[in-house]
Amino acid sequence: MNEENRKELWSIIQETGDRLKGKLPVKKSHPKGRNPYAHILLMIKLKFKQSYKDIPDDKKEILIKFIKYIEDNPK
């Protein structure tokens, strides 16, 4: 992914993480609360099998929709 798209996606991830603070379900393995930014990055890696930085530019819109899905369906 090119630098411009990476920066845009990182901004979207940060904004989404901000909105997810305190909305992720409680888990025993995270007694101090869950990190929404790490959650988004992990979900991206699980879905796409690579870091958001390594996803091709032509999949940017799919990735943005997936981040929105994560926000709408916190788990």
PDB file of N, H, CA, C and O in Angstrom:
ATOM      1  N   MET A   1       0.848  -1.167   0.000  1.00  0.00           N
ATOM      2  CA  MET A   1       0.000   0.000   0.000  1.00  0.00           C
ATOM      3  C   MET A   1       0.901   1.239   0.000  1.00  0.00           C
ATOM      4  O   MET A   1       1.923   1.279   0.684  1.00  0.00           O
ATOM      5  N   ASN A   2       0.504   2.242  -0.774  1.00  0.00           N
ATOM      6  H   ASN A   2      -0.326   2.210  -1.330  1.00  0.00           H
ATOM      7  CA  ASN A   2       1.329   3.444  -0.829  1.00  0.00           C
ATOM      8  C   ASN A   2       1.192   4.268   0.452  1.00  0.00           C
ATOM      9  O   ASN A   2       0.265   4.072   1.238  1.00  0.00           O
ATOM     10  N   GLU A   3       2.119   5.181   0.641  1.00  0.00           N
ATOM     11  H   GLU A   3       2.872   5.340   0.003  1.00  0.00           H
ATOM     12  CA  GLU A   3       2.207   5.959   1.884  1.00  0.00           C
ATOM     13  C   GLU A   3       0.943   6.783   2.153  1.00  0.00           C
ATOM     14  O   GLU A   3       0.486   6.861   3.293  1.00  0.00           O
ATOM     15  N   GLU A   4       0.389   7.384   1.132  1.00  0.00           N
ATOM     16  H   GLU A   4       0.759   7.320   0.206  1.00  0.00           H
ATOM     17  CA  GLU A   4      -0.817   8.208   1.293  1.00  0.00           C
ATOM     18  C   GLU A   4      -1.989   7.368   1.800  1.00  0.00           C
ATOM     19  O   GLU A   4      -2.692   7.779   2.722  1.00  0.00           O
ATOM     20  N   ASN A   5      -2.199   6.213   1.211  1.00  0.00           N
ATOM     21  H   ASN A   5      -1.627   5.879   0.461  1.00  0.00           H
ATOM     22  CA  ASN A   5      -3.289   5.322   1.639  1.00  0.00           C
ATOM     23  C   ASN A   5      -3.049   4.782   3.041  1.00  0.00           C
ATOM     24  O   ASN A   5      -3.988   4.643   3.826  1.00  0.00           O
ATOM     25  N   ARG A   6      -1.789   4.477   3.359  1.00  0.00           N
ATOM     26  H   ARG A   6      -1.026   4.590   2.722  1.00  0.00           H
ATOM     27  CA  ARG A   6      -1.462   3.995   4.712  1.00  0.00           C
ATOM     28  C   ARG A   6      -1.821   5.036   5.757  1.00  0.00           C
ATOM     29  O   ARG A   6      -2.414   4.715   6.787  1.00  0.00           O
ATOM     30  N   LYS A   7      -1.460   6.286   5.488  1.00  0.00           N
ATOM     31  H   LYS A   7      -0.978   6.547   4.651  1.00  0.00           H
ATOM     32  CA  LYS A   7      -1.756   7.364   6.431  1.00  0.00           C
ATOM     33  C   LYS A   7      -3.265   7.555   6.591  1.00  0.00           C
ATOM     34  O   LYS A   7      -3.758   7.754   7.701  1.00  0.00           O
ATOM     35  N   GLU A   8      -3.986   7.493   5.484  1.00  0.00           N
ATOM     36  H   GLU A   8      -3.586   7.331   4.582  1.00  0.00           H
ATOM     37  CA  GLU A   8      -5.439   7.639   5.539  1.00  0.00           C
ATOM     38  C   GLU A   8      -6.072   6.497   6.346  1.00  0.00           C
ATOM     39  O   GLU A   8      -6.947   6.729   7.180  1.00  0.00           O
ATOM     40  N   LEU A   9      -5.628   5.283   6.093  1.00  0.00           N
ATOM     41  H   LEU A   9      -4.917   5.094   5.416  1.00  0.00           H
ATOM     42  CA  LEU A   9      -6.173   4.138   6.820  1.00  0.00           C
ATOM     43  C   LEU A   9      -5.806   4.187   8.298  1.00  0.00           C
ATOM     44  O   LEU A   9      -6.632   3.845   9.144  1.00  0.00           O
ATOM     45  N   TRP A  10      -4.592   4.603   8.627  1.00  0.00           N
ATOM     46  H   TRP A  10      -3.920   4.881   7.940  1.00  0.00           H
ATOM     47  CA  TRP A  10      -4.208   4.702  10.035  1.00  0.00           C
ATOM     48  C   TRP A  10      -5.100   5.716  10.744  1.00  0.00           C
ATOM     49  O   TRP A  10      -5.497   5.507  11.891  1.00  0.00           O
ATOM     50  N   SER A  11      -5.412   6.805  10.064  1.00  0.00           N
ATOM     51  H   SER A  11      -5.089   6.975   9.132  1.00  0.00           H
ATOM     52  CA  SER A  11      -6.298   7.820  10.635  1.00  0.00           C
ATOM     53  C   SER A  11      -7.694   7.232  10.886  1.00  0.00           C
ATOM     54  O   SER A  11      -8.299   7.485  11.927  1.00  0.00           O
ATOM     55  N   ILE A  12      -8.193   6.457   9.939  1.00  0.00           N
ATOM     56  H   ILE A  12      -7.701   6.251   9.093  1.00  0.00           H
ATOM     57  CA  ILE A  12      -9.507   5.812  10.085  1.00  0.00           C
ATOM     58  C   ILE A  12      -9.466   4.817  11.248  1.00  0.00           C
ATOM     59  O   ILE A  12     -10.411   4.741  12.033  1.00  0.00           O
ATOM     60  N   ILE A  13      -8.387   4.063  11.358  1.00  0.00           N
ATOM     61  H   ILE A  13      -7.619   4.124  10.720  1.00  0.00           H
ATOM     62  CA  ILE A  13      -8.241   3.100  12.451  1.00  0.00           C
ATOM     63  C   ILE A  13      -8.232   3.829  13.793  1.00  0.00           C
ATOM     64  O   ILE A  13      -8.879   3.384  14.741  1.00  0.00           O
ATOM     65  N   GLN A  14      -7.508   4.937  13.881  1.00  0.00           N
ATOM     66  H   GLN A  14      -6.982   5.298  13.111  1.00  0.00           H
ATOM     67  CA  GLN A  14      -7.452   5.693  15.133  1.00  0.00           C
ATOM     68  C   GLN A  14      -8.823   6.262  15.508  1.00  0.00           C
ATOM     69  O   GLN A  14      -9.239   6.178  16.663  1.00  0.00           O
ATOM     70  N   GLU A  15      -9.513   6.834  14.539  1.00  0.00           N
ATOM     71  H   GLU A  15      -9.175   6.903  13.600  1.00  0.00           H
ATOM     72  CA  GLU A  15     -10.836   7.410  14.803  1.00  0.00           C
ATOM     73  C   GLU A  15     -11.817   6.325  15.233  1.00  0.00           C
ATOM     74  O   GLU A  15     -12.606   6.524  16.157  1.00  0.00           O
ATOM     75  N   THR A  16     -11.766   5.199  14.572  1.00  0.00           N
ATOM     76  H   THR A  16     -11.126   5.037  13.821  1.00  0.00           H
ATOM     77  CA  THR A  16     -12.653   4.088  14.925  1.00  0.00           C
ATOM     78  C   THR A  16     -12.308   3.554  16.307  1.00  0.00           C
ATOM     79  O   THR A  16     -13.202   3.265  17.102  1.00  0.00           O
ATOM     80  N   GLY A  17     -11.020   3.422  16.596  1.00  0.00           N
ATOM     81  H   GLY A  17     -10.294   3.657  15.950  1.00  0.00           H
ATOM     82  CA  GLY A  17     -10.586   2.983  17.922  1.00  0.00           C
ATOM     83  C   GLY A  17     -11.078   3.925  19.008  1.00  0.00           C
ATOM     84  O   GLY A  17     -11.505   3.486  20.076  1.00  0.00           O
ATOM     85  N   ASP A  18     -11.016   5.218  18.733  1.00  0.00           N
ATOM     86  H   ASP A  18     -10.669   5.575  17.866  1.00  0.00           H
ATOM     87  CA  ASP A  18     -11.519   6.208  19.696  1.00  0.00           C
ATOM     88  C   ASP A  18     -13.006   5.979  19.986  1.00  0.00           C
ATOM     89  O   ASP A  18     -13.441   6.045  21.136  1.00  0.00           O
ATOM     90  N   ARG A  19     -13.768   5.712  18.939  1.00  0.00           N
ATOM     91  H   ARG A  19     -13.415   5.659  18.005  1.00  0.00           H
ATOM     92  CA  ARG A  19     -15.210   5.501  19.116  1.00  0.00           C
ATOM     93  C   ARG A  19     -15.524   4.166  19.805  1.00  0.00           C
ATOM     94  O   ARG A  19     -16.569   4.021  20.439  1.00  0.00           O
ATOM     95  N   LEU A  20     -14.612   3.193  19.675  1.00  0.00           N
ATOM     96  H   LEU A  20     -13.763   3.311  19.159  1.00  0.00           H
ATOM     97  CA  LEU A  20     -14.827   1.875  20.285  1.00  0.00           C
ATOM     98  C   LEU A  20     -14.400   1.798  21.757  1.00  0.00           C
ATOM     99  O   LEU A  20     -14.678   0.805  22.430  1.00  0.00           O
ATOM    100  N   LYS A  21     -13.731   2.834  22.252  1.00  0.00           N
ATOM    101  H   LYS A  21     -13.505   3.640  21.706  1.00  0.00           H
ATOM    102  CA  LYS A  21     -13.279   2.797  23.652  1.00  0.00           C
ATOM    103  C   LYS A  21     -14.465   2.535  24.577  1.00  0.00           C
ATOM    104  O   LYS A  21     -15.475   3.238  24.545  1.00  0.00           O
ATOM    105  N   GLY A  22     -14.306   1.499  25.402  1.00  0.00           N
ATOM    106  H   GLY A  22     -13.485   0.928  25.427  1.00  0.00           H
ATOM    107  CA  GLY A  22     -15.344   1.142  26.360  1.00  0.00           C
ATOM    108  C   GLY A  22     -16.522   0.375  25.779  1.00  0.00           C
ATOM    109  O   GLY A  22     -17.455   0.050  26.512  1.00  0.00           O
ATOM    110  N   LYS A  23     -16.507   0.078  24.493  1.00  0.00           N
ATOM    111  H   LYS A  23     -15.749   0.342  23.897  1.00  0.00           H
ATOM    112  CA  LYS A  23     -17.627  -0.622  23.850  1.00  0.00           C
ATOM    113  C   LYS A  23     -17.347  -2.094  23.565  1.00  0.00           C
ATOM    114  O   LYS A  23     -18.267  -2.848  23.250  1.00  0.00           O
ATOM    115  N   LEU A  24     -16.085  -2.509  23.673  1.00  0.00           N
ATOM    116  H   LEU A  24     -15.337  -1.897  23.929  1.00  0.00           H
ATOM    117  CA  LEU A  24     -15.767  -3.914  23.429  1.00  0.00           C
ATOM    118  C   LEU A  24     -16.171  -4.731  24.653  1.00  0.00           C
ATOM    119  O   LEU A  24     -15.961  -4.288  25.782  1.00  0.00           O
ATOM    120  N   PRO A  25     -16.744  -5.912  24.451  1.00  0.00           N
ATOM    121  CA  PRO A  25     -17.158  -6.744  25.580  1.00  0.00           C
ATOM    122  C   PRO A  25     -15.978  -7.075  26.507  1.00  0.00           C
ATOM    123  O   PRO A  25     -14.841  -7.218  26.056  1.00  0.00           O
ATOM    124  N   VAL A  26     -16.266  -7.191  27.787  1.00  0.00           N
ATOM    125  H   VAL A  26     -17.190  -7.075  28.153  1.00  0.00           H
ATOM    126  CA  VAL A  26     -15.257  -7.509  28.795  1.00  0.00           C
ATOM    127  C   VAL A  26     -14.796  -8.952  28.614  1.00  0.00           C
ATOM    128  O   VAL A  26     -15.602  -9.844  28.350  1.00  0.00           O
ATOM    129  N   LYS A  27     -13.487  -9.167  28.759  1.00  0.00           N
ATOM    130  H   LYS A  27     -12.833  -8.442  28.973  1.00  0.00           H
ATOM    131  CA  LYS A  27     -12.924 -10.517  28.704  1.00  0.00           C
ATOM    132  C   LYS A  27     -12.019 -10.699  29.912  1.00  0.00           C
ATOM    133  O   LYS A  27     -11.332  -9.767  30.330  1.00  0.00           O
ATOM    134  N   LYS A  28     -12.020 -11.895  30.465  1.00  0.00           N
ATOM    135  H   LYS A  28     -12.578 -12.652  30.125  1.00  0.00           H
ATOM    136  CA  LYS A  28     -11.189 -12.183  31.632  1.00  0.00           C
ATOM    137  C   LYS A  28      -9.705 -11.989  31.342  1.00  0.00           C
ATOM    138  O   LYS A  28      -8.943 -11.615  32.233  1.00  0.00           O
ATOM    139  N   SER A  29      -9.297 -12.234  30.124  1.00  0.00           N
ATOM    140  H   SER A  29      -9.916 -12.537  29.399  1.00  0.00           H
ATOM    141  CA  SER A  29      -7.881 -12.111  29.777  1.00  0.00           C
ATOM    142  C   SER A  29      -7.426 -10.650  29.648  1.00  0.00           C
ATOM    143  O   SER A  29      -6.240 -10.382  29.454  1.00  0.00           O
ATOM    144  N   HIS A  30      -8.371  -9.711  29.755  1.00  0.00           N
ATOM    145  H   HIS A  30      -9.335  -9.929  29.913  1.00  0.00           H
ATOM    146  CA  HIS A  30      -8.055  -8.280  29.691  1.00  0.00           C
ATOM    147  C   HIS A  30      -8.678  -7.567  30.895  1.00  0.00           C
ATOM    148  O   HIS A  30      -9.636  -6.811  30.737  1.00  0.00           O
ATOM    149  N   PRO A  31      -8.140  -7.803  32.097  1.00  0.00           N
ATOM    150  CA  PRO A  31      -8.765  -7.249  33.303  1.00  0.00           C
ATOM    151  C   PRO A  31      -8.772  -5.721  33.362  1.00  0.00           C
ATOM    152  O   PRO A  31      -9.603  -5.136  34.056  1.00  0.00           O
ATOM    153  N   LYS A  32      -7.864  -5.076  32.647  1.00  0.00           N
ATOM    154  H   LYS A  32      -7.189  -5.552  32.083  1.00  0.00           H
ATOM    155  CA  LYS A  32      -7.820  -3.609  32.656  1.00  0.00           C
ATOM    156  C   LYS A  32      -8.577  -3.004  31.479  1.00  0.00           C
ATOM    157  O   LYS A  32      -8.524  -1.793  31.260  1.00  0.00           O
ATOM    158  N   GLY A  33      -9.274  -3.835  30.729  1.00  0.00           N
ATOM    159  H   GLY A  33      -9.317  -4.818  30.907  1.00  0.00           H
ATOM    160  CA  GLY A  33     -10.011  -3.359  29.557  1.00  0.00           C
ATOM    161  C   GLY A  33      -9.281  -3.703  28.273  1.00  0.00           C
ATOM    162  O   GLY A  33      -8.076  -3.956  28.261  1.00  0.00           O
ATOM    163  N   ARG A  34     -10.036  -3.706  27.210  1.00  0.00           N
ATOM    164  H   ARG A  34     -11.015  -3.500  27.220  1.00  0.00           H
ATOM    165  CA  ARG A  34      -9.484  -4.088  25.917  1.00  0.00           C
ATOM    166  C   ARG A  34      -9.004  -2.861  25.146  1.00  0.00           C
ATOM    167  O   ARG A  34      -9.573  -1.777  25.269  1.00  0.00           O
ATOM    168  N   ASN A  35      -7.959  -3.045  24.357  1.00  0.00           N
ATOM    169  H   ASN A  35      -7.497  -3.926  24.257  1.00  0.00           H
ATOM    170  CA  ASN A  35      -7.388  -1.990  23.537  1.00  0.00           C
ATOM    171  C   ASN A  35      -8.100  -2.004  22.181  1.00  0.00           C
ATOM    172  O   ASN A  35      -7.890  -2.923  21.388  1.00  0.00           O
ATOM    173  N   PRO A  36      -8.936  -1.004  21.904  1.00  0.00           N
ATOM    174  CA  PRO A  36      -9.703  -1.032  20.657  1.00  0.00           C
ATOM    175  C   PRO A  36      -8.840  -0.929  19.407  1.00  0.00           C
ATOM    176  O   PRO A  36      -9.198  -1.474  18.363  1.00  0.00           O
ATOM    177  N   TYR A  37      -7.704  -0.233  19.499  1.00  0.00           N
ATOM    178  H   TYR A  37      -7.413   0.210  20.347  1.00  0.00           H
ATOM    179  CA  TYR A  37      -6.817  -0.099  18.338  1.00  0.00           C
ATOM    180  C   TYR A  37      -6.184  -1.448  18.000  1.00  0.00           C
ATOM    181  O   TYR A  37      -6.140  -1.850  16.837  1.00  0.00           O
ATOM    182  N   ALA A  38      -5.702  -2.132  19.016  1.00  0.00           N
ATOM    183  H   ALA A  38      -5.737  -1.805  19.960  1.00  0.00           H
ATOM    184  CA  ALA A  38      -5.116  -3.463  18.812  1.00  0.00           C
ATOM    185  C   ALA A  38      -6.179  -4.432  18.295  1.00  0.00           C
ATOM    186  O   ALA A  38      -5.888  -5.296  17.468  1.00  0.00           O
ATOM    187  N   HIS A  39      -7.402  -4.286  18.781  1.00  0.00           N
ATOM    188  H   HIS A  39      -7.638  -3.584  19.453  1.00  0.00           H
ATOM    189  CA  HIS A  39      -8.496  -5.154  18.334  1.00  0.00           C
ATOM    190  C   HIS A  39      -8.738  -4.972  16.831  1.00  0.00           C
ATOM    191  O   HIS A  39      -8.864  -5.955  16.101  1.00  0.00           O
ATOM    192  N   ILE A  40      -8.801  -3.733  16.374  1.00  0.00           N
ATOM    193  H   ILE A  40      -8.698  -2.935  16.968  1.00  0.00           H
ATOM    194  CA  ILE A  40      -9.024  -3.467  14.949  1.00  0.00           C
ATOM    195  C   ILE A  40      -7.887  -4.052  14.121  1.00  0.00           C
ATOM    196  O   ILE A  40      -8.129  -4.709  13.109  1.00  0.00           O
ATOM    197  N   LEU A  41      -6.656  -3.816  14.545  1.00  0.00           N
ATOM    198  H   LEU A  41      -6.460  -3.282  15.367  1.00  0.00           H
ATOM    199  CA  LEU A  41      -5.502  -4.327  13.793  1.00  0.00           C
ATOM    200  C   LEU A  41      -5.476  -5.852  13.761  1.00  0.00           C
ATOM    201  O   LEU A  41      -5.132  -6.449  12.742  1.00  0.00           O
ATOM    202  N   LEU A  42      -5.841  -6.479  14.877  1.00  0.00           N
ATOM    203  H   LEU A  42      -6.120  -5.994  15.705  1.00  0.00           H
ATOM    204  CA  LEU A  42      -5.884  -7.938  14.920  1.00  0.00           C
ATOM    205  C   LEU A  42      -6.971  -8.481  13.994  1.00  0.00           C
ATOM    206  O   LEU A  42      -6.749  -9.458  13.278  1.00  0.00           O
ATOM    207  N   MET A  43      -8.135  -7.855  14.009  1.00  0.00           N
ATOM    208  H   MET A  43      -8.316  -7.062  14.591  1.00  0.00           H
ATOM    209  CA  MET A  43      -9.232  -8.313  13.145  1.00  0.00           C
ATOM    210  C   MET A  43      -8.850  -8.183  11.668  1.00  0.00           C
ATOM    211  O   MET A  43      -9.176  -9.057  10.865  1.00  0.00           O
ATOM    212  N   ILE A  44      -8.164  -7.101  11.311  1.00  0.00           N
ATOM    213  H   ILE A  44      -7.899  -6.391  11.963  1.00  0.00           H
ATOM    214  CA  ILE A  44      -7.694  -6.921   9.934  1.00  0.00           C
ATOM    215  C   ILE A  44      -6.719  -8.033   9.572  1.00  0.00           C
ATOM    216  O   ILE A  44      -6.804  -8.627   8.497  1.00  0.00           O
ATOM    217  N   LYS A  45      -5.795  -8.303  10.481  1.00  0.00           N
ATOM    218  H   LYS A  45      -5.726  -7.820  11.354  1.00  0.00           H
ATOM    219  CA  LYS A  45      -4.790  -9.343  10.207  1.00  0.00           C
ATOM    220  C   LYS A  45      -5.439 -10.722  10.080  1.00  0.00           C
ATOM    221  O   LYS A  45      -5.027 -11.523   9.241  1.00  0.00           O
ATOM    222  N   LEU A  46      -6.441 -11.001  10.899  1.00  0.00           N
ATOM    223  H   LEU A  46      -6.776 -10.350  11.580  1.00  0.00           H
ATOM    224  CA  LEU A  46      -7.138 -12.291  10.814  1.00  0.00           C
ATOM    225  C   LEU A  46      -7.917 -12.420   9.510  1.00  0.00           C
ATOM    226  O   LEU A  46      -7.918 -13.484   8.891  1.00  0.00           O
ATOM    227  N   LYS A  47      -8.571 -11.358   9.095  1.00  0.00           N
ATOM    228  H   LYS A  47      -8.570 -10.494   9.598  1.00  0.00           H
ATOM    229  CA  LYS A  47      -9.402 -11.385   7.880  1.00  0.00           C
ATOM    230  C   LYS A  47      -8.558 -11.421   6.600  1.00  0.00           C
ATOM    231  O   LYS A  47      -8.813 -12.215   5.695  1.00  0.00           O
ATOM    232  N   PHE A  48      -7.548 -10.545   6.545  1.00  0.00           N
ATOM    233  H   PHE A  48      -7.340  -9.900   7.280  1.00  0.00           H
ATOM    234  CA  PHE A  48      -6.786 -10.381   5.308  1.00  0.00           C
ATOM    235  C   PHE A  48      -5.448 -11.128   5.299  1.00  0.00           C
ATOM    236  O   PHE A  48      -4.749 -11.148   4.286  1.00  0.00           O
ATOM    237  N   LYS A  49      -5.100 -11.743   6.437  1.00  0.00           N
ATOM    238  H   LYS A  49      -5.669 -11.726   7.260  1.00  0.00           H
ATOM    239  CA  LYS A  49      -3.862 -12.526   6.561  1.00  0.00           C
ATOM    240  C   LYS A  49      -2.604 -11.672   6.390  1.00  0.00           C
ATOM    241  O   LYS A  49      -1.538 -12.186   6.053  1.00  0.00           O
ATOM    242  N   GLN A  50      -2.737 -10.373   6.623  1.00  0.00           N
ATOM    243  H   GLN A  50      -3.603  -9.955   6.897  1.00  0.00           H
ATOM    244  CA  GLN A  50      -1.592  -9.469   6.554  1.00  0.00           C
ATOM    245  C   GLN A  50      -1.925  -8.151   7.234  1.00  0.00           C
ATOM    246  O   GLN A  50      -3.091  -7.846   7.484  1.00  0.00           O
ATOM    247  N   SER A  51      -0.901  -7.381   7.528  1.00  0.00           N
ATOM    248  H   SER A  51       0.046  -7.629   7.325  1.00  0.00           H
ATOM    249  CA  SER A  51      -1.077  -6.075   8.139  1.00  0.00           C
ATOM    250  C   SER A  51      -1.799  -5.141   7.175  1.00  0.00           C
ATOM    251  O   SER A  51      -1.732  -5.327   5.960  1.00  0.00           O
ATOM    252  N   TYR A  52      -2.484  -4.144   7.710  1.00  0.00           N
ATOM    253  H   TYR A  52      -2.539  -3.992   8.697  1.00  0.00           H
ATOM    254  CA  TYR A  52      -3.164  -3.182   6.841  1.00  0.00           C
ATOM    255  C   TYR A  52      -2.171  -2.500   5.902  1.00  0.00           C
ATOM    256  O   TYR A  52      -2.543  -2.102   4.798  1.00  0.00           O
ATOM    257  N   LYS A  53      -0.929  -2.359   6.317  1.00  0.00           N
ATOM    258  H   LYS A  53      -0.626  -2.682   7.214  1.00  0.00           H
ATOM    259  CA  LYS A  53       0.105  -1.715   5.505  1.00  0.00           C
ATOM    260  C   LYS A  53       0.470  -2.544   4.271  1.00  0.00           C
ATOM    261  O   LYS A  53       0.944  -2.007   3.270  1.00  0.00           O
ATOM    262  N   ASP A  54       0.246  -3.837   4.354  1.00  0.00           N
ATOM    263  H   ASP A  54      -0.139  -4.273   5.167  1.00  0.00           H
ATOM    264  CA  ASP A  54       0.653  -4.737   3.277  1.00  0.00           C
ATOM    265  C   ASP A  54      -0.472  -5.089   2.313  1.00  0.00           C
ATOM    266  O   ASP A  54      -0.251  -5.788   1.324  1.00  0.00           O
ATOM    267  N   ILE A  55      -1.658  -4.614   2.596  1.00  0.00           N
ATOM    268  H   ILE A  55      -1.837  -4.047   3.400  1.00  0.00           H
ATOM    269  CA  ILE A  55      -2.807  -4.897   1.730  1.00  0.00           C
ATOM    270  C   ILE A  55      -2.685  -4.029   0.474  1.00  0.00           C
ATOM    271  O   ILE A  55      -2.345  -2.850   0.576  1.00  0.00           O
ATOM    272  N   PRO A  56      -2.955  -4.587  -0.695  1.00  0.00           N
ATOM    273  CA  PRO A  56      -2.819  -3.815  -1.938  1.00  0.00           C
ATOM    274  C   PRO A  56      -3.758  -2.589  -1.969  1.00  0.00           C
ATOM    275  O   PRO A  56      -4.840  -2.600  -1.383  1.00  0.00           O
ATOM    276  N   ASP A  57      -3.316  -1.560  -2.656  1.00  0.00           N
ATOM    277  H   ASP A  57      -2.437  -1.551  -3.132  1.00  0.00           H
ATOM    278  CA  ASP A  57      -4.088  -0.324  -2.761  1.00  0.00           C
ATOM    279  C   ASP A  57      -5.484  -0.548  -3.323  1.00  0.00           C
ATOM    280  O   ASP A  57      -6.426   0.143  -2.935  1.00  0.00           O
ATOM    281  N   ASP A  58      -5.628  -1.500  -4.230  1.00  0.00           N
ATOM    282  H   ASP A  58      -4.863  -2.062  -4.546  1.00  0.00           H
ATOM    283  CA  ASP A  58      -6.938  -1.716  -4.845  1.00  0.00           C
ATOM    284  C   ASP A  58      -7.954  -2.331  -3.883  1.00  0.00           C
ATOM    285  O   ASP A  58      -9.129  -2.449  -4.230  1.00  0.00           O
ATOM    286  N   LYS A  59      -7.531  -2.722  -2.692  1.00  0.00           N
ATOM    287  H   LYS A  59      -6.576  -2.627  -2.409  1.00  0.00           H
ATOM    288  CA  LYS A  59      -8.446  -3.280  -1.687  1.00  0.00           C
ATOM    289  C   LYS A  59      -8.747  -2.264  -0.579  1.00  0.00           C
ATOM    290  O   LYS A  59      -9.342  -2.617   0.439  1.00  0.00           O
ATOM    291  N   LYS A  60      -8.346  -1.025  -0.772  1.00  0.00           N
ATOM    292  H   LYS A  60      -7.863  -0.739  -1.599  1.00  0.00           H
ATOM    293  CA  LYS A  60      -8.520   0.010   0.242  1.00  0.00           C
ATOM    294  C   LYS A  60      -9.983   0.180   0.643  1.00  0.00           C
ATOM    295  O   LYS A  60     -10.291   0.226   1.834  1.00  0.00           O
ATOM    296  N   GLU A  61     -10.874   0.273  -0.316  1.00  0.00           N
ATOM    297  H   GLU A  61     -10.624   0.236  -1.283  1.00  0.00           H
ATOM    298  CA  GLU A  61     -12.296   0.481  -0.008  1.00  0.00           C
ATOM    299  C   GLU A  61     -12.889  -0.715   0.741  1.00  0.00           C
ATOM    300  O   GLU A  61     -13.725  -0.540   1.627  1.00  0.00           O
ATOM    301  N   ILE A  62     -12.465  -1.909   0.394  1.00  0.00           N
ATOM    302  H   ILE A  62     -11.786  -2.052  -0.326  1.00  0.00           H
ATOM    303  CA  ILE A  62     -12.920  -3.112   1.104  1.00  0.00           C
ATOM    304  C   ILE A  62     -12.453  -3.052   2.552  1.00  0.00           C
ATOM    305  O   ILE A  62     -13.202  -3.391   3.469  1.00  0.00           O
ATOM    306  N   LEU A  63     -11.219  -2.622   2.753  1.00  0.00           N
ATOM    307  H   LEU A  63     -10.611  -2.347   2.008  1.00  0.00           H
ATOM    308  CA  LEU A  63     -10.662  -2.505   4.100  1.00  0.00           C
ATOM    309  C   LEU A  63     -11.419  -1.454   4.910  1.00  0.00           C
ATOM    310  O   LEU A  63     -11.704  -1.675   6.087  1.00  0.00           O
ATOM    311  N   ILE A  64     -11.747  -0.322   4.303  1.00  0.00           N
ATOM    312  H   ILE A  64     -11.516  -0.143   3.347  1.00  0.00           H
ATOM    313  CA  ILE A  64     -12.505   0.727   4.997  1.00  0.00           C
ATOM    314  C   ILE A  64     -13.882   0.192   5.410  1.00  0.00           C
ATOM    315  O   ILE A  64     -14.342   0.455   6.522  1.00  0.00           O
ATOM    316  N   LYS A  65     -14.526  -0.542   4.535  1.00  0.00           N
ATOM    317  H   LYS A  65     -14.153  -0.756   3.632  1.00  0.00           H
ATOM    318  CA  LYS A  65     -15.834  -1.133   4.871  1.00  0.00           C
ATOM    319  C   LYS A  65     -15.700  -2.142   6.001  1.00  0.00           C
ATOM    320  O   LYS A  65     -16.577  -2.228   6.861  1.00  0.00           O
ATOM    321  N   PHE A  66     -14.611  -2.907   6.010  1.00  0.00           N
ATOM    322  H   PHE A  66     -13.899  -2.837   5.312  1.00  0.00           H
ATOM    323  CA  PHE A  66     -14.389  -3.877   7.073  1.00  0.00           C
ATOM    324  C   PHE A  66     -14.177  -3.182   8.412  1.00  0.00           C
ATOM    325  O   PHE A  66     -14.682  -3.644   9.436  1.00  0.00           O
ATOM    326  N   ILE A  67     -13.438  -2.082   8.416  1.00  0.00           N
ATOM    327  H   ILE A  67     -13.028  -1.707   7.585  1.00  0.00           H
ATOM    328  CA  ILE A  67     -13.228  -1.327   9.654  1.00  0.00           C
ATOM    329  C   ILE A  67     -14.564  -0.804  10.168  1.00  0.00           C
ATOM    330  O   ILE A  67     -14.815  -0.824  11.373  1.00  0.00           O
ATOM    331  N   LYS A  68     -15.415  -0.341   9.273  1.00  0.00           N
ATOM    332  H   LYS A  68     -15.212  -0.325   8.294  1.00  0.00           H
ATOM    333  CA  LYS A  68     -16.759   0.118   9.659  1.00  0.00           C
ATOM    334  C   LYS A  68     -17.565  -1.044  10.231  1.00  0.00           C
ATOM    335  O   LYS A  68     -18.301  -0.871  11.203  1.00  0.00           O
ATOM    336  N   TYR A  69     -17.430  -2.218   9.636  1.00  0.00           N
ATOM    337  H   TYR A  69     -16.832  -2.359   8.847  1.00  0.00           H
ATOM    338  CA  TYR A  69     -18.117  -3.412  10.145  1.00  0.00           C
ATOM    339  C   TYR A  69     -17.662  -3.721  11.568  1.00  0.00           C
ATOM    340  O   TYR A  69     -18.482  -4.044  12.428  1.00  0.00           O
ATOM    341  N   ILE A  70     -16.354  -3.622  11.818  1.00  0.00           N
ATOM    342  H   ILE A  70     -15.688  -3.360  11.119  1.00  0.00           H
ATOM    343  CA  ILE A  70     -15.826  -3.873  13.156  1.00  0.00           C
ATOM    344  C   ILE A  70     -16.456  -2.899  14.154  1.00  0.00           C
ATOM    345  O   ILE A  70     -16.839  -3.290  15.257  1.00  0.00           O
ATOM    346  N   GLU A  71     -16.558  -1.644  13.761  1.00  0.00           N
ATOM    347  H   GLU A  71     -16.247  -1.327  12.865  1.00  0.00           H
ATOM    348  CA  GLU A  71     -17.157  -0.642  14.645  1.00  0.00           C
ATOM    349  C   GLU A  71     -18.632  -0.950  14.930  1.00  0.00           C
ATOM    350  O   GLU A  71     -19.095  -0.817  16.063  1.00  0.00           O
ATOM    351  N   ASP A  72     -19.353  -1.358  13.902  1.00  0.00           N
ATOM    352  H   ASP A  72     -18.977  -1.467  12.982  1.00  0.00           H
ATOM    353  CA  ASP A  72     -20.784  -1.636  14.048  1.00  0.00           C
ATOM    354  C   ASP A  72     -21.065  -2.946  14.777  1.00  0.00           C
ATOM    355  O   ASP A  72     -22.171  -3.151  15.277  1.00  0.00           O
ATOM    356  N   ASN A  73     -20.073  -3.831  14.842  1.00  0.00           N
ATOM    357  H   ASN A  73     -19.175  -3.664  14.435  1.00  0.00           H
ATOM    358  CA  ASN A  73     -20.240  -5.156  15.456  1.00  0.00           C
ATOM    359  C   ASN A  73     -19.101  -5.459  16.420  1.00  0.00           C
ATOM    360  O   ASN A  73     -18.346  -6.403  16.188  1.00  0.00           O
ATOM    361  N   PRO A  74     -18.953  -4.685  17.498  1.00  0.00           N
ATOM    362  CA  PRO A  74     -17.843  -4.933  18.418  1.00  0.00           C
ATOM    363  C   PRO A  74     -17.977  -6.286  19.103  1.00  0.00           C
ATOM    364  O   PRO A  74     -19.047  -6.636  19.601  1.00  0.00           O
ATOM    365  N   LYS A  75     -16.874  -7.051  19.125  1.00  0.00           N
ATOM    366  H   LYS A  75     -16.005  -6.768  18.720  1.00  0.00           H
ATOM    367  CA  LYS A  75     -16.879  -8.358  19.781  1.00  0.00           C
ATOM    368  C   LYS A  75     -15.674  -8.482  20.668  1.00  0.00           C
ATOM    369  O   LYS A  75     -15.488  -9.512  21.316  1.00  0.00           O
TER     370      LYS A  75
END
